[in-house]
Amino acid sequence: MLKFITISALALGLAACGETWGQRAVTGGGIGAGTGALIGALTPIGLLPGALVGGAVGAGVGAATAPRR
């Protein structure tokens, strides 16, 4: 479980990559979908539900973050 938390924290930390909120939402969604699919493959959740949830969370977090300058 600690591995999943660590991977999720790293993915969410990278979700702020981009200059505009749209770029951050897209990159966050991509990173979240990949991480969600990985976690879904390793758990009974499944690939597709994991990717969908991860992508939605990643896009939301990416859009909500402010760019780092």
CNS distance restraints for C-alpha pairs under 8 A (distance, minus, plus):
assign (resid   1 and name CA) (resid   5 and name CA) 6.43 0.50 0.50
assign (resid   2 and name CA) (resid   6 and name CA) 6.13 0.50 0.50
assign (resid   3 and name CA) (resid   7 and name CA) 6.12 0.50 0.50
assign (resid   4 and name CA) (resid   8 and name CA) 6.05 0.50 0.50
assign (resid   4 and name CA) (resid  39 and name CA) 6.88 0.50 0.50
assign (resid   5 and name CA) (resid   9 and name CA) 6.08 0.50 0.50
assign (resid   6 and name CA) (resid  10 and name CA) 6.21 0.50 0.50
assign (resid   7 and name CA) (resid  11 and name CA) 6.13 0.50 0.50
assign (resid   7 and name CA) (resid  35 and name CA) 7.32 0.50 0.50
assign (resid   8 and name CA) (resid  12 and name CA) 6.08 0.50 0.50
assign (resid   8 and name CA) (resid  35 and name CA) 6.94 0.50 0.50
assign (resid   9 and name CA) (resid  13 and name CA) 6.06 0.50 0.50
assign (resid  10 and name CA) (resid  14 and name CA) 6.35 0.50 0.50
assign (resid  11 and name CA) (resid  15 and name CA) 6.34 0.50 0.50
assign (resid  11 and name CA) (resid  28 and name CA) 7.91 0.50 0.50
assign (resid  11 and name CA) (resid  31 and name CA) 6.10 0.50 0.50
assign (resid  11 and name CA) (resid  32 and name CA) 6.53 0.50 0.50
assign (resid  11 and name CA) (resid  35 and name CA) 7.02 0.50 0.50
assign (resid  11 and name CA) (resid  58 and name CA) 8.00 0.50 0.50
assign (resid  12 and name CA) (resid  16 and name CA) 7.73 0.50 0.50
assign (resid  12 and name CA) (resid  28 and name CA) 7.20 0.50 0.50
assign (resid  12 and name CA) (resid  31 and name CA) 7.93 0.50 0.50
assign (resid  12 and name CA) (resid  32 and name CA) 7.36 0.50 0.50
assign (resid  12 and name CA) (resid  58 and name CA) 6.54 0.50 0.50
assign (resid  12 and name CA) (resid  61 and name CA) 7.11 0.50 0.50
assign (resid  12 and name CA) (resid  62 and name CA) 7.75 0.50 0.50
assign (resid  14 and name CA) (resid  28 and name CA) 7.21 0.50 0.50
assign (resid  14 and name CA) (resid  31 and name CA) 7.73 0.50 0.50
assign (resid  15 and name CA) (resid  24 and name CA) 6.26 0.50 0.50
assign (resid  15 and name CA) (resid  25 and name CA) 7.53 0.50 0.50
assign (resid  15 and name CA) (resid  27 and name CA) 6.11 0.50 0.50
assign (resid  15 and name CA) (resid  28 and name CA) 4.03 0.50 0.50
assign (resid  15 and name CA) (resid  29 and name CA) 7.72 0.50 0.50
assign (resid  15 and name CA) (resid  31 and name CA) 6.89 0.50 0.50
assign (resid  15 and name CA) (resid  32 and name CA) 7.95 0.50 0.50
assign (resid  15 and name CA) (resid  58 and name CA) 6.51 0.50 0.50
assign (resid  15 and name CA) (resid  59 and name CA) 7.78 0.50 0.50
assign (resid  15 and name CA) (resid  61 and name CA) 6.82 0.50 0.50
assign (resid  15 and name CA) (resid  62 and name CA) 4.79 0.50 0.50
assign (resid  16 and name CA) (resid  24 and name CA) 5.35 0.50 0.50
assign (resid  16 and name CA) (resid  27 and name CA) 7.80 0.50 0.50
assign (resid  16 and name CA) (resid  28 and name CA) 6.84 0.50 0.50
assign (resid  16 and name CA) (resid  61 and name CA) 7.90 0.50 0.50
assign (resid  16 and name CA) (resid  62 and name CA) 5.22 0.50 0.50
assign (resid  16 and name CA) (resid  63 and name CA) 7.87 0.50 0.50
assign (resid  16 and name CA) (resid  65 and name CA) 5.89 0.50 0.50
assign (resid  16 and name CA) (resid  66 and name CA) 7.10 0.50 0.50
assign (resid  16 and name CA) (resid  67 and name CA) 6.48 0.50 0.50
assign (resid  16 and name CA) (resid  68 and name CA) 7.87 0.50 0.50
assign (resid  17 and name CA) (resid  23 and name CA) 7.49 0.50 0.50
assign (resid  17 and name CA) (resid  24 and name CA) 5.54 0.50 0.50
assign (resid  17 and name CA) (resid  27 and name CA) 6.69 0.50 0.50
assign (resid  17 and name CA) (resid  28 and name CA) 7.65 0.50 0.50
assign (resid  17 and name CA) (resid  62 and name CA) 7.82 0.50 0.50
assign (resid  17 and name CA) (resid  67 and name CA) 7.46 0.50 0.50
assign (resid  18 and name CA) (resid  23 and name CA) 5.08 0.50 0.50
assign (resid  18 and name CA) (resid  24 and name CA) 4.88 0.50 0.50
assign (resid  18 and name CA) (resid  27 and name CA) 7.51 0.50 0.50
assign (resid  18 and name CA) (resid  67 and name CA) 6.88 0.50 0.50
assign (resid  19 and name CA) (resid  23 and name CA) 6.49 0.50 0.50
assign (resid  19 and name CA) (resid  24 and name CA) 7.10 0.50 0.50
assign (resid  19 and name CA) (resid  67 and name CA) 6.06 0.50 0.50
assign (resid  20 and name CA) (resid  24 and name CA) 6.35 0.50 0.50
assign (resid  20 and name CA) (resid  67 and name CA) 7.49 0.50 0.50
assign (resid  21 and name CA) (resid  25 and name CA) 6.05 0.50 0.50
assign (resid  21 and name CA) (resid  62 and name CA) 7.28 0.50 0.50
assign (resid  21 and name CA) (resid  63 and name CA) 4.98 0.50 0.50
assign (resid  21 and name CA) (resid  64 and name CA) 7.48 0.50 0.50
assign (resid  21 and name CA) (resid  65 and name CA) 7.72 0.50 0.50
assign (resid  21 and name CA) (resid  66 and name CA) 7.76 0.50 0.50
assign (resid  22 and name CA) (resid  26 and name CA) 6.21 0.50 0.50
assign (resid  22 and name CA) (resid  63 and name CA) 6.54 0.50 0.50
assign (resid  23 and name CA) (resid  27 and name CA) 6.11 0.50 0.50
assign (resid  24 and name CA) (resid  28 and name CA) 5.75 0.50 0.50
assign (resid  24 and name CA) (resid  59 and name CA) 7.43 0.50 0.50
assign (resid  24 and name CA) (resid  62 and name CA) 4.66 0.50 0.50
assign (resid  24 and name CA) (resid  63 and name CA) 5.52 0.50 0.50
assign (resid  24 and name CA) (resid  65 and name CA) 7.69 0.50 0.50
assign (resid  25 and name CA) (resid  29 and name CA) 5.89 0.50 0.50
assign (resid  25 and name CA) (resid  58 and name CA) 7.24 0.50 0.50
assign (resid  25 and name CA) (resid  59 and name CA) 4.29 0.50 0.50
assign (resid  25 and name CA) (resid  60 and name CA) 6.46 0.50 0.50
assign (resid  25 and name CA) (resid  61 and name CA) 7.29 0.50 0.50
assign (resid  25 and name CA) (resid  62 and name CA) 4.42 0.50 0.50
assign (resid  25 and name CA) (resid  63 and name CA) 4.41 0.50 0.50
assign (resid  26 and name CA) (resid  30 and name CA) 6.18 0.50 0.50
assign (resid  26 and name CA) (resid  59 and name CA) 6.10 0.50 0.50
assign (resid  26 and name CA) (resid  62 and name CA) 7.49 0.50 0.50
assign (resid  27 and name CA) (resid  31 and name CA) 6.11 0.50 0.50
assign (resid  27 and name CA) (resid  59 and name CA) 7.33 0.50 0.50
assign (resid  27 and name CA) (resid  62 and name CA) 7.16 0.50 0.50
assign (resid  28 and name CA) (resid  32 and name CA) 5.85 0.50 0.50
assign (resid  28 and name CA) (resid  55 and name CA) 7.34 0.50 0.50
assign (resid  28 and name CA) (resid  58 and name CA) 4.41 0.50 0.50
assign (resid  28 and name CA) (resid  59 and name CA) 4.74 0.50 0.50
assign (resid  28 and name CA) (resid  60 and name CA) 7.62 0.50 0.50
assign (resid  28 and name CA) (resid  61 and name CA) 6.86 0.50 0.50
assign (resid  28 and name CA) (resid  62 and name CA) 4.70 0.50 0.50
assign (resid  28 and name CA) (resid  63 and name CA) 7.74 0.50 0.50
assign (resid  29 and name CA) (resid  33 and name CA) 5.91 0.50 0.50
assign (resid  29 and name CA) (resid  54 and name CA) 7.27 0.50 0.50
assign (resid  29 and name CA) (resid  55 and name CA) 4.26 0.50 0.50
assign (resid  29 and name CA) (resid  56 and name CA) 6.20 0.50 0.50
assign (resid  29 and name CA) (resid  57 and name CA) 7.15 0.50 0.50
assign (resid  29 and name CA) (resid  58 and name CA) 4.44 0.50 0.50
assign (resid  29 and name CA) (resid  59 and name CA) 3.96 0.50 0.50
assign (resid  29 and name CA) (resid  60 and name CA) 7.63 0.50 0.50
assign (resid  29 and name CA) (resid  62 and name CA) 7.28 0.50 0.50
assign (resid  30 and name CA) (resid  34 and name CA) 6.24 0.50 0.50
assign (resid  30 and name CA) (resid  55 and name CA) 6.16 0.50 0.50
assign (resid  30 and name CA) (resid  58 and name CA) 7.32 0.50 0.50
assign (resid  30 and name CA) (resid  59 and name CA) 7.70 0.50 0.50
assign (resid  31 and name CA) (resid  35 and name CA) 6.14 0.50 0.50
assign (resid  31 and name CA) (resid  55 and name CA) 7.20 0.50 0.50
assign (resid  31 and name CA) (resid  58 and name CA) 6.67 0.50 0.50
assign (resid  32 and name CA) (resid  36 and name CA) 5.81 0.50 0.50
assign (resid  32 and name CA) (resid  51 and name CA) 7.23 0.50 0.50
assign (resid  32 and name CA) (resid  53 and name CA) 7.98 0.50 0.50
assign (resid  32 and name CA) (resid  54 and name CA) 4.32 0.50 0.50
assign (resid  32 and name CA) (resid  55 and name CA) 4.46 0.50 0.50
assign (resid  32 and name CA) (resid  56 and name CA) 7.34 0.50 0.50
assign (resid  32 and name CA) (resid  57 and name CA) 6.64 0.50 0.50
assign (resid  32 and name CA) (resid  58 and name CA) 4.40 0.50 0.50
assign (resid  32 and name CA) (resid  59 and name CA) 7.29 0.50 0.50
assign (resid  33 and name CA) (resid  37 and name CA) 5.98 0.50 0.50
assign (resid  33 and name CA) (resid  50 and name CA) 7.32 0.50 0.50
assign (resid  33 and name CA) (resid  51 and name CA) 4.23 0.50 0.50
assign (resid  33 and name CA) (resid  52 and name CA) 6.27 0.50 0.50
assign (resid  33 and name CA) (resid  53 and name CA) 7.29 0.50 0.50
assign (resid  33 and name CA) (resid  54 and name CA) 4.64 0.50 0.50
assign (resid  33 and name CA) (resid  55 and name CA) 3.94 0.50 0.50
assign (resid  33 and name CA) (resid  56 and name CA) 7.66 0.50 0.50
assign (resid  33 and name CA) (resid  58 and name CA) 7.29 0.50 0.50
assign (resid  34 and name CA) (resid  38 and name CA) 6.23 0.50 0.50
assign (resid  34 and name CA) (resid  51 and name CA) 6.31 0.50 0.50
assign (resid  34 and name CA) (resid  54 and name CA) 7.41 0.50 0.50
assign (resid  34 and name CA) (resid  55 and name CA) 7.63 0.50 0.50
assign (resid  35 and name CA) (resid  39 and name CA) 6.18 0.50 0.50
assign (resid  35 and name CA) (resid  51 and name CA) 7.22 0.50 0.50
assign (resid  35 and name CA) (resid  54 and name CA) 6.52 0.50 0.50
assign (resid  36 and name CA) (resid  40 and name CA) 5.82 0.50 0.50
assign (resid  36 and name CA) (resid  47 and name CA) 7.56 0.50 0.50
assign (resid  36 and name CA) (resid  49 and name CA) 7.97 0.50 0.50
assign (resid  36 and name CA) (resid  50 and name CA) 4.34 0.50 0.50
assign (resid  36 and name CA) (resid  51 and name CA) 4.44 0.50 0.50
assign (resid  36 and name CA) (resid  52 and name CA) 7.30 0.50 0.50
assign (resid  36 and name CA) (resid  53 and name CA) 6.65 0.50 0.50
assign (resid  36 and name CA) (resid  54 and name CA) 4.33 0.50 0.50
assign (resid  36 and name CA) (resid  55 and name CA) 7.09 0.50 0.50
assign (resid  37 and name CA) (resid  41 and name CA) 6.00 0.50 0.50
assign (resid  37 and name CA) (resid  46 and name CA) 7.54 0.50 0.50
assign (resid  37 and name CA) (resid  47 and name CA) 4.72 0.50 0.50
assign (resid  37 and name CA) (resid  48 and name CA) 6.56 0.50 0.50
assign (resid  37 and name CA) (resid  49 and name CA) 7.68 0.50 0.50
assign (resid  37 and name CA) (resid  50 and name CA) 4.86 0.50 0.50
assign (resid  37 and name CA) (resid  51 and name CA) 4.30 0.50 0.50
assign (resid  37 and name CA) (resid  54 and name CA) 7.43 0.50 0.50
assign (resid  38 and name CA) (resid  42 and name CA) 6.48 0.50 0.50
assign (resid  38 and name CA) (resid  47 and name CA) 7.14 0.50 0.50
assign (resid  38 and name CA) (resid  50 and name CA) 7.61 0.50 0.50
assign (resid  38 and name CA) (resid  51 and name CA) 7.93 0.50 0.50
assign (resid  39 and name CA) (resid  43 and name CA) 6.24 0.50 0.50
assign (resid  39 and name CA) (resid  47 and name CA) 7.83 0.50 0.50
assign (resid  39 and name CA) (resid  50 and name CA) 6.61 0.50 0.50
assign (resid  40 and name CA) (resid  44 and name CA) 6.78 0.50 0.50
assign (resid  40 and name CA) (resid  45 and name CA) 5.11 0.50 0.50
assign (resid  40 and name CA) (resid  46 and name CA) 4.49 0.50 0.50
assign (resid  40 and name CA) (resid  47 and name CA) 4.72 0.50 0.50
assign (resid  40 and name CA) (resid  48 and name CA) 7.49 0.50 0.50
assign (resid  40 and name CA) (resid  49 and name CA) 7.06 0.50 0.50
assign (resid  40 and name CA) (resid  50 and name CA) 4.52 0.50 0.50
assign (resid  40 and name CA) (resid  51 and name CA) 7.22 0.50 0.50
assign (resid  41 and name CA) (resid  45 and name CA) 7.39 0.50 0.50
assign (resid  41 and name CA) (resid  46 and name CA) 5.39 0.50 0.50
assign (resid  41 and name CA) (resid  47 and name CA) 5.09 0.50 0.50
assign (resid  41 and name CA) (resid  50 and name CA) 7.80 0.50 0.50
assign (resid  42 and name CA) (resid  46 and name CA) 7.87 0.50 0.50
assign (resid  45 and name CA) (resid  49 and name CA) 6.55 0.50 0.50
assign (resid  45 and name CA) (resid  50 and name CA) 6.44 0.50 0.50
assign (resid  46 and name CA) (resid  50 and name CA) 6.08 0.50 0.50
assign (resid  47 and name CA) (resid  51 and name CA) 6.07 0.50 0.50
assign (resid  48 and name CA) (resid  52 and name CA) 6.11 0.50 0.50
assign (resid  49 and name CA) (resid  53 and name CA) 6.10 0.50 0.50
assign (resid  50 and name CA) (resid  54 and name CA) 5.89 0.50 0.50
assign (resid  51 and name CA) (resid  55 and name CA) 5.80 0.50 0.50
assign (resid  52 and name CA) (resid  56 and name CA) 6.16 0.50 0.50
assign (resid  53 and name CA) (resid  57 and name CA) 6.14 0.50 0.50
assign (resid  54 and name CA) (resid  58 and name CA) 5.85 0.50 0.50
assign (resid  55 and name CA) (resid  59 and name CA) 5.96 0.50 0.50
assign (resid  56 and name CA) (resid  60 and name CA) 6.17 0.50 0.50
assign (resid  57 and name CA) (resid  61 and name CA) 6.11 0.50 0.50
assign (resid  58 and name CA) (resid  62 and name CA) 5.88 0.50 0.50
assign (resid  59 and name CA) (resid  63 and name CA) 6.02 0.50 0.50
assign (resid  60 and name CA) (resid  64 and name CA) 6.14 0.50 0.50
assign (resid  61 and name CA) (resid  65 and name CA) 6.25 0.50 0.50
